[in-house]
Structure formats: C-alpha cells, structure tokens
Amino acid sequence: MSAPLKAIDGNADLAAQMTDLASRARAAARQLALAPAEQKNRALDAMEQAIRANAAAILKANAADVAEARASGATSAFVDRLTLTEARVAAMADGIRTVRDIPDPVGAVTESWQRPNGMTIERVRVPLGVIAVIFESRPNVYADAGVLCLKSGNAVILRGGSDSFRSCRAIHECLVQGLRQAHLPEAAISLVPTRDRAAVGLLLTGLNGGVDLIVPRGGKSLVARVEAEARVPVFAHLEGVNHVYVDRAAKLDMAKSIVLNAKMRRPGVCGATETLLVDRAAAASHLKPLVEMLIEAGCEVRGDDAVQHTDARVKAATDEDWDTEYEDAIIAAKLVDGVDDAIAHIARHGSHHTDAVVTEDSGVAQKFLNEVDSAIVLHNASTQFADGGEFGFGAEIGIATGKFHARGPVGAEQLTTFKYRVHGSGQTRP
C-alpha cells in the first residue's frame, strides 16, 4: 500500500478529503468503463434537460461570480470568459445533446487482423480512467469536460477557478441529476468542493494513484505549473499565439471578414488571432483597410514600421508582442515577404495551436497547410473555429498542442486509449 498523502500547508482535512474524492472517482470509473452506451446516453439526456430547466439558477450563480470578479478589478476579456448568458447556457445544453448523439467510442474495434498462426488480434478503445481537469474562468468548461468524460467512460474530478466557483457548483448539480436518473455513480463527475488553492497541489500529486491524467485549461502560468509539478501524465493545452496570414492573392472583402472575426468575435478565447501577417505584395491594397477596420472595431493595433505608417493610431510593436497571447482586443501586425516568410515567422513565434491563411492561390494554401506545424491550420476561415463543438465533437476538454496521444480539439474519442484483444484456439509459442 502507498503511504498516506501528506497534507499541504498543514491542512490534513483537505488532504484526506481529496484522497477520498479520488478513491470514489476510481470506483466510479470502474463502473463507467462497463456502462452500456444507452445508459450513458440516458444520463446525458437528463443532464441536458436539467441545464435547460435550471438556466435561471445557473445565471443567478454566475451573476454573483461576475460581480465579484468586476469588484476585484478583472479585465473585460476575463469577465467575458467568465460570463454566462441565456445563449451560452442554451449552447451548453445543445453541446450535451451533440455529445449524446456521437458514437460511443468505448469498445470500438479500430483495427483487426489475423496472424499466420490463426490468432486474431483486435485493437479496441478503452477509457483512460480518472481524469482531473483544472481550469480557469470559463464555467462552460465544467459541463463540456463532465459530459465528454462520461461519454468516453472516464470519471472526472473538476477543479475550476475560484472566480467561477458558484457557477460550477450550479452546473454540477445539473450533471449529478443526470447521473442519478441513469443510476450511475455520482462520483463519476466530481467537483472539488473548496476554493482552497492547496487542492490543486494535491491533484498534481496524483492522489496516491487515484488520478490517471491531468488536463490544465487556463493561462500560461497554470499550464506551466501543472507541467512542472504533475506526477501523472498531462494533456497540455498551451497558449494560443495564433496567426492569420493575408496573401497577395487574398480577396480583400474575405480577408476583412475573416480577420475581424478571428480577432474580435471573442478576443479572450484560445482560438482568437493574436498576430496579423500581411504579404508585402498586398500592402498597397490590403494593409490600410485591414488596420482601419480593426481600430474602428475597438482593437488596439501594434505594428512594425510599415504598419505604423498606414495609420497614426497604430502603436509600435515590441519584440515581446510577437510572442504574446493578449486574450484581449489587441493585435500585433507586420508585413512579410510572401508565404515562406509567413511560415518562418509562425515557426519562430507561434504556439502550435491554430493558424490561418487567406488566399485564392491553391498552391500557397497547400504550402501553408502542409508546412505550418500547428494542431489546426485553416484556409479561408477564421481561427475562432478552433473549437470541439465546431468540429462536430459536441464539446471539447481543450485544444492539445502537443503531439502525443491526441492533438487539436480533445473530444470523447481522444479521451480513450486502447488495448489489444487476442483470440486464439490453443496456440502456444515455439
């Protein structure tokens, strides 16, 4: 048996509470791994209905969180990420319905082959086990992560930021209603019931083997801490230093529409564009209209010398700007010498998250899509499509920017691993 988990900051009660939480989640994971798709879908149906029926209570809890955040001086971008509206709660419920309707990944045989000795080998999807999700500000992550883990047969322990604690608690009650109605263990979706930051440190220890995977979803400092301290595997959701490259062959109207949406639809989400790259050969026709459009939409533009000369309102960009995820209505902009220079800039400064090219030249588009080493690359579309819901996954637990196990939007299928089932008829190895 492993040694008892040590308390952090002397809080023995919290250490015991977190260990018990993980133990109950582990027991729930064993049941979920064997739960039929129909039972999980019944729970998801009930969760969707509970979210819709309790929308007013969720919004009331969220309003209290938002008021507290504003009183503490939170930025407008932070408040936007924290805020739930009737439309966002409805979208949360819609996402649950979509997750319900996707094929159950558990038990799916992805490959099967027969060996010369007559044995048949199958590669089959199985759950990962117990997943801990640590996230900041956006309370809809609670529902997304909870239902995706359920669909993929995993138990989940969710620890939201202290800023969204009331909202998460209200959403949690709806998800637990669904588990009860489908006769699934309530510990399948567990809320860390405290704002105490020591709980995060305890999760990172793995809780004596109670946690199989940690998913951090938040700012650079959170992800860095998780990657540095975690004693179990991590799905890294790194910062979104995303780019739009406007090529000389781009249609101006399309470029304006895409750039405006990519930056300003929701500046605080990880799919928002942070850097605009414009082909020097298109500067005369495209640069000034793009810069003026952004400024008039309320976006601060920080540019190189050429961009500054197009409009006196442009601020000088520093070296740091090319590596910054603003999460706000700010964009860095510069001229590049064609697609090769754009790709080189992205390789130096990008975060391997999401990058887009706007062009009518199919050769340029193909080169960009092939050579930009990001989890998501787009041609003639906004970077704000970097979202599991937009990919048809119903929701996402994050955008994985690494290259191991999963990459891009992490949906139900990506929350499974596999095992091999081997069928024999008495074979022995010579």
N, C-alpha and C positions, 0 to 999 in steps of 0.2 A: 504494500500500500504506500501511496505517496505521502509525504509529510504534509501536515495541515498548512493551509495557505496563511502566510503571515499578514497581519494587519498592516495597513498603510496609515501613517500619521496616528498610529495608536488606536485606530477605530476597529476594534475587534468585532463589534457587532456588524459593521458593514462587510468585513471580510467573510464572516460566517453567512451573512445574507446573500452575498454574491456567489459563494460556493454552492449554497443551496439552490439558488436560481439556476446555475449551470447544471447541477445534478438533475433537477426536474426537467430542464430542457433536453438533457441527454436521454432521459426516459421517454420523453415525448417524441424525440427524433426516431427512436426505435419503432414506435407505433406508426409514425408518419411514413416511414420507409416502406411499410407494408400496406398502407391505406389505399384502397382502390380509388381510381380516378373519380368515380361517381360520388364517393363520399367527400373527397376534397372539393369537388365542384359544388356540392350542396352547401358546404361551408362558405365558399366564395359567393354563391347566390345570396346567402343570408347576410354576408358582410356588405355586399353592395346595397341591399335593402336597408340595412342598419345605418350606413353612411347617409343615404338619402333621407331616411326618417329622422335622423338626428343632426341634420345640417345646421339647424339653428343653434343647438348646443355646442357644436364644433366651432361655429363662427363666434359665439359668445366667448368661448375659452380663448380663441385666437385673438380676439379683440383685446383681451386682458394682456396677452403676451406682447402684442404690438404696442399697446400703451406703455408698458414697462420698458420696451426697447427704445421707444421715442424719448421717454423721460431720461434714459441713460445716455442719450446723445448718439444713437445709432445712425449710420449713414442712410440716405434714401435707398440706395441699392440693397443694403442689408434689410431694411424694412420691407422692400418689395419681395425679397426672397422669403421673408417670414410670413407675409400677409396671405391669408386665405380669403377668397371671395366666394359668392354663390357659384360663379362659373368654375372656379378652381375646385371647389368641393364636388360639383357635378362631374368634372373631368376625372377626379379621383375615383368616383363611383363607376364612371364609364371604363376607366382603366381596369378595375376589378373584373368587370364583365368581359373585357377583352382577354384578360389572363385566364378566366374560366374557360373561354372558348378555344384557346390554343391547345394543341395536342399535349397530352401528359407525357413529359419526357422520360419519366421513371419506367424502367423496364423495356424501353425501346431497344431493339436489336439494331445496331448501326452497321454491323458487318457480320458475315457468316461465311465460313469456308470449311472445306473438308481436306484433311491431310491424307497422304498416300496410305497411311496405316488404318484408314477408316474412321478416325476420330473426327468429330465435328466441333469446331471452335466458334463461339459467338462472342462478340463484343457488345456488352449491354450497359445502358445508362443506369447509374445508381446515385442516390443523394450523397452530398458531401458530409452531412451530419448536423452539427450545431454551428451556426454562423452568428458572429457578433457584428452588428453594424453600428458604427459610431459616426454620427452625422451632426451637422450644424445648421441651424436656422430653418431650412425648408421642411415644414411639418408633413408635406405630402410624401416625403421620403419614407415616413413611418408606414403608410399604407402600401406604397409600392414594394418596399422590402418585405413587409409581412406577407403579402399575398404571393409574391414571387417565390419566397422560401417555402410557403405552404404548397404551392403547385408543384415545386420540384422535390417535395418530400423532406425538406430540411426544417429543423427547429431553428428559431432565430431569437437572439437577445438584442433588443434595440435600445441604444442609448443616444437620445437626441440632445442637442444643446440645451443649456438651462434656459435660454431665451424662448424655446418652443415647448417647454415642459407641459403647460396646461393644454395646449393644442394636441400634443402627442397623447396625453392621458385620455382626452375625449375620443380621439381616433382609436386608441387601444380598446376602449370599452366596446366600440362597434365591432372590431375584429374578434374580440372574445365572444361576443354574442353569436357570431357565425360559427365559431368553433364549438360552442355549447350545442347549438341546434343540430350540428352534424355529428355530435357525440365524439368529437376529437379532443385530445387533452389541451386544456387552456394554456399549459406551459409551452405549447408549440409556438406561440408568439408572446414573448415576454418583454415587458417594459422594465428597464432599470428604474426602480421606484424612488430615486433620490436625485437631487441636483449636485450632490457631493462629487467634486471632480476626482476624488480618490477612486471612485468607481471605474473610471477609465483606466487608471493604472492597474487595477485588479483585473479587468478584462484582458489587458495586454499580456498578463502573465499566462493566460490560457486557462486559469482557474482549475489547476490540478488536472489538466487533460479534458476539462469539460467543454472547451471550445476548439473547433477544428479549423476555423478560418475567420479572419477579421477583415471587414471592409470599411475603410475610412472614407467618409464622404464630407468634404469640407475644404477649408483653406489650406494653403501650403504648409502652415505651421502644424496643423493637425496631422496631415499626411506624413510629414517629416517625423513627427514624434512617434506615430504608430510604426512607421518603418524602422525607426531606430530602436524602439523598446519592445516590440512584439516578439513573443517567444513561440508564436504559431504563424503559419503562412498568412500573407496579406495580399488582397486584391488591391493594387494601387490605383487610385483614382487621382491622378496628378492634375496640376493646374491646366487650364485651357488657354494657352497663349496661341490663339487661333488667327489665321490669316485669310484674307481674300485677295487674290491676285487678279487685277483687271488687265487683260491682254490688249494689245493693239487691235485685235480682231473682235473685241467685245462690242456688242450693241450698247450704246450709251444708256438708253432707257432701261434696259435689263440690268446693266451694271448699277445704276442708281437704285433701282428697286431692291436688288439683292444686298447691296452694301448697307442701305438704310435698315432693312430688316435684320441683317446679320448683326448689326451693332445695337440698334435702338429698340427692337421688339421687346427684349428683356435684357438690359445690359448686365444684370447681375448673375445670369445663368452661365454654366460652364461652356455652353456652345456659342456664346457671344463672341463676335470677332473683336480682336484687340489691335490688329495691325492691318492697314490697307497698303497694298503694294500696287503701284500703277506702272505699266510699261512706259518707258521714256518715249517710245514712238507714238504713244497715245496721249501724251501730256497736253498737247495743244488743244485737243478736242474734249478730253475726258476729265483732266485733273481739276480744273476750276469748278465745273458743275458738281463734281462729287464732293469737293471740300465745302462749297457753299451750302449744298444740301444738308450735309452733316451739321454744320454750325447752326443753320436755321432751324434744325430739328432739336437743338439744345445740346449738341455733342461738342465737347472740347476737342479740338484737333491739335496734335503736337507733331510737327513735321520737320523734315530736313530742309535745307536751304531752298530747294526748288518749290517745295510745298508752301513754305512761308511766303515766297514771292507771289503766290497766287491770291493770297488774302491776308490783310494786315492782322486779322484776328487769330491767325494760326500762331501757336506758341512754339518755341524752339524745342525740338526733341533732344533728349539726352541719351547717352548710351544705354542707360537703365530702361528707358521706355521700350526698347525693342524686346525686352525680356519680361515685361510686366503684364500680369493679368489684372486689369483695372477693376473688373466687376462693377463698373460704373459707366456713365456717359462720357467716356474719354476714349480716344483712339489715336494711335500713332500712325503716321503716313509717310511714305517715301517713294521716290522713283527708283525703278530697277531697269536694268538693260535686258529686257526680254525674259522669257520663261526660265532660262538656265540660271539667270541671276536671282529670280524669284525663288526657285527651288533651293539655291545655295543659301539665301537669307533664311528660309524656313528651316533648313538643316542646322544652321547656327543658332537660331533663336526660338524655334518652335518647341512645343512640349509633346509632340507626337499625339495630339488629341484630334483636332479637326481643322482641315484647311480646304479652301475652295478656289477654283479658277473660273473666271468668266471670259468666255471666248467662243467665237463661231468657227475657229480653226480646229478641226478634229485632230490634227497632228499635235498641236500644242496641248489640247485637252488630254490626249492619250499619254503624252510625255509627262504631264503634271500628275495624272492619276497613277502612272507606273512608278514614278521616281520619288514622289513625296512620301516619306516614311511615317505616316500618321495612321491612327486607328480608323479614321474616317476621312475620305477625300471626296469632294463633290465637284461636279461640273455644272455650271449654270444653275446653282441652287444655293440657298442661304445656309450658313453654318449652324443656324438655330435648329436645323433638322437633326442635329446630334442628340437624339433622344430615343429611348427604347420604345416609347409609345408610337413615335413616327416611323419606326422600323417595323411596326406590327407586333412588337413583343408585349403590348399592353402596358408595360411599365418597365422600369429598369432599376437595378440596385446601384448603378453607377456606370461610368464610362471607363473601362480598363484601358490604360495607356501602355501597359507592359506587353510582353509577347508570350508569356507562359499561361497555359490553360485557356484563358479567354482574352479577347481583345475587342474594344469597342463597347457598345451597349451590352450590359450583362443582364440577360433575361432569365427565364426559368431554365431553358436548356443549358445555358452557361453555368448554372448553379448545380450541375451534376458532374460527376466523374464517371468512370466506367470500371467494370470488372470483366474478366473472361470466364465464360461458362464453357466447359469442355465435356462433350458427350462421347463416351466410349462404349465398347462392347466386350470388355475384358482385356484390352491391350496392356501389355507391360513393355517397359523399355529395355531393349537388349543391351 
